[in-house]
């Protein structure tokens, strides 16, 4: 049988750059090399398509630009990923075939690309995810059905793969892209057991669901080899009482930094949304947790666009957030700065909100745990 040359294009990498390897392409590469005995190559330009027998183009993000592709006569071109098929990415005919999905990734796929980048004096830390981590899904799916999430068509969380399926023993760490591992009911314990058995530090990059926290989960998670900050989400103000209850449980066991994503500009982009951000920040301050602002796409069209920028810069830089109130952070940028301009415009229109929240400080908030 004649060997084929299989070209693999990480569209996100070519358009915007990305800190994560494309795990689907790594699985396709491994399957093609070790099962079908073909040669694979990561393509760094679309012009290279002509030299291949088959080409697989994948993108994760809908905003990634892919140029018009004139299909070569003798080359088969396939497209996949949530960036192309956001609403249908998990249909059976869009997914990787079972044997490919459950194949150990080809962690060497990006090696030549990384060598070229290092030769250009790019710092190695930029490619830490490519070189130091085993990557995969222990579970897939989520029952939350959040409208902004690509996985909202799922009804439950199910076990997807054992950790051994994607583990490379030569890599220091593990990270997982599970949507909601704690939603696996009793099965979540087995996942954490398998992770601990590897002896390696690990992280769930999508974060964990604080709404499912209980005493046992808090003990298991905080006593594990978890790497980096613990990350949860506080997306909706209406869940304030539940988040408050769960953070009380969590903080009994956790002494490490805890961060919660705050979704904003989703339900609205008006003053009520800005106030909702501050209300959630106030809760987190009292539990000595850090907020991380996640702006939904509509924020750029808001009359308070500048406030969304200010809030993200203040909250998403812990050194500022821990030491300065929102007002102090803005003032530190200078009286003539755009930062102060945005603050004044909002304060003039909504003085009550400004008076209530602009001077809150993380280091002075009453402790609730």
C-alpha angles and dihedrals in degrees: 000000000000116000116243127215109230117200120204122197123194097200093189090055093050095047109036105359117243136215092218130070117234102254094196091058090048090054093047090050093051093047093048093048102042104028103030096028093228128141119250132200134183105232116218097190133035089232089074092067091090092064094059135080093214131013128197117198117192134179132175101194126065092215093059110113120228117187120233107279121215102209110235115234096240100032127087112215123199128186128200147154138079090285091067100031107026095159097036103031092113098046111119093248092052099048126089111267113265096253091052095042090055097043119111107258122253097244090184095065095099097040098104091046091051092049090055091049093050089049086058088057094254108158114256092229089072089068098042092116090054095049110028107038137074105214134202151104122278089179136014133205138027135225096216096088094204107188093226093053126094090217097059092115092070120096100197147003116264135185110262111176142347114253089244090066093073102019118124107193091204091063120086100219146027130219128185132205096204114152097215115350093171089061091069090093108215093355094073090077092060091053092054091044091054091047092051091048090062090062089222131120115249145183139200102226095197090055128236131279108255090189089071094050121130135160095274095048091047091052095047095046097044093047093049129094091262113164124219129351121344107245129202134154136245100187102157131042090213087071092058096114092049093047089048091053094047095046089055088058093043097049091053087070107023125080097162126092112287121197130188126199112231113206112209140171089036107103092028141339098221135104090281090062092049089050090049090056091053092047090054091045089054090055092050093048090058090055093043090242125142124237123220114197115226109189118205113221097263094070092086091065095049123111083230096054089129092055091054088052092048094048094049092049092048098044100036093057105065094194089063097038095052095050107033139048117233090261093048091050091053093045090052088065091063135264092267096047125115086240091066091042090058092046093051094047092053094042091052092053097038110026094160093059091046093049092049100046116013094083099046113127128201093217093050101043117118111258115240100188 
